[in-house]
């Protein structure tokens, strides 16, 4: 069975919310070893959120 590699840039939307702001980050899951499961790279997502928070 063949695989297809798709590269999509992560996108985010920052908007005002009650008592603060809301960060919506869109990403695709990444297959792990042997393509038996997937990960969302939560550590990278948290790093992006921290960078956005620092920038504002």
Secondary structure, DSSP 8 states (H G I E B T S, - for coil): ----------EEEEEEETTEEEEEEE---EE-GGGS-EE--HHHHHHHHHHHHHH-
